[in-house]
Amino acid sequence: MIERMATPKSSTATALPSPADGKRLRAVLLGSGESAKVAAEMARLRPLIEQHLDVVLCDMEFCDTLQTAEADLAIVLGGDGSILRAARRMGHRQLPILGGNLGKLGFLADYTIDELVNHLPALCRGEYKIVEHLMLQCTVFRDGKPLQSTLGLNETAILGGHPFTMLDIQLYVDSEEATTYSCDGLIIATAVGSTAHNLSAGGPILRKDLQAFVISPISAHTLSNRPVVESAERVYELAVLEPNPGTTVMVDGQVLSGLEAGDRVRVQRAEPRFKLIDFAGHNYYRSLREKLGWSGRVRK
């Protein structure tokens, strides 16, 4: 039986304490200590952050559980990969995230370090908004029973694996068979994930707060098989008719499970919502131009 998640009432919410409460915001600081650059920046910025916020945890190894942290928000230094790791650690209790970009593109870690520091006073004054984004729940079924399940922010991908022969992947939408793709793999991405693996595979860019999934075959054998954008209110199931020995289900770049013939992979809207802190003056299309290097001229 297909079960749908309840539809959220709004994609935007304000969940942090009001400045009128007279309480300082409590923050978790996160970053990858494996990077000397991130570790150095965290050491430099922590005193500046503590002038505005109470730091209740600083985790540079992503080893602490964040589902029970007594915090109002998380500040993540690094790239989009660090934010994905933070979202995984938060699980079903997603804290609002303010990301400082020390990576390459930074679609999620969208603020420079200087911008992050400059926005701290506005954060304390309540001059921000929290924009909530779709997450996915991916579950692998074997013999009709759940085998593995996890939350994802970017995408679920079925990858062919060794010996790298083409796969036939059946797609079902709300239990009805939609099509069979002959391809090297298949991606079901959220709007947030549309600028990740989906984009590399030739899929479209979706605005980050759009409530939709994009289904993109990887190297489809049939030229008429194009990416499809569909509602996040539907439930998607995938079945690989003859998986290779190395055929794998990946969620946000992490292995969830190997696949055997007869397995089903279900992707649907997750109950938790990923949350990003945003400030006035932030322009979505400017970010796309800067991150993707679009060459089109914008007249002012």
Steps between C-alpha positions, in 0.01 A plus 500: 500500500623848412509746790526872443653751737287788623543814291672783691293813546772735386847501346613791716503516877656701783600268780779680683434686826394860461745775603222624730549186710828642625678168440812450294475250219675169557714369216674180399821548301575235241777443249743242371811495715668295226541825309774722642330802343165427667665429838696826485193704404294344778767589755515856367124553480385339822584805719314725252198268501499484880462877515149449362396142574542237771701210356373177658698258283790509257530178301780479245460129433123471450494233768257654751130434471315821422151366556520578872719811490350787699556752224300741286713485185813354346783692337681282246835593352613323185322410180174336404639162604536625857139617501384163368691330784342736750152426368567126532614542862187700584270228375136569575581813705631749248653817645507814285840524331714803420773390260836667446658395170855371503441253218465537124146575379306537823133483396404421860795665674404813314664773709864594503669499840499881507129507416426249775678710761336821378154340525537394865361827644197475268452140615490614862249773413272248332554649154501176304271230373519124514428336167399135521585254225378159395682192625451144378458165670659210315412143597624176344258206519603138462238224497243767581673604825704816572872426475660844531358851535649846530430870463649690208530861399643485147410179323454128481704341222512147364843441349578205275829387653728220386500367228343829386246363256180690426208464741127476440339701781124499544336814638169487686312814606238451770515124432430545128769401251627809319788381281812288478832679451792333325791693644819496705311617807215718623477803729200627696600842634339765714502863392801557726674204337418614148832688487700194610516156330182576307658804335810301405274241335330766287194555720328838551557750780205537736459793734608380845163547670299326225297203628597256228728214403693475175557155349810485279636191322878476471613438140159379386507263202180651355537864400133568575561424870538846648502626858152537650393743773220367720316592817652418838156382608540179303682182602764359265622143484786359297578139410808377314407197294850349479742688727873465457698352791610854587166679453453732796252745648667825604346781706687831502817325390484235774438130435161391634481146363595263223213388279378154410238397247155555649606784732294820502635848571238741629557878497251741654474828684655478845330641806795718614582818310849629431534859624728778378535843658468775240546876519351788305674591178594144414430440131438146373583569134812694591614189687440287192692743280794507740509128579444371146687770314207587277633727226174681424512876548264646758394859431463724805 
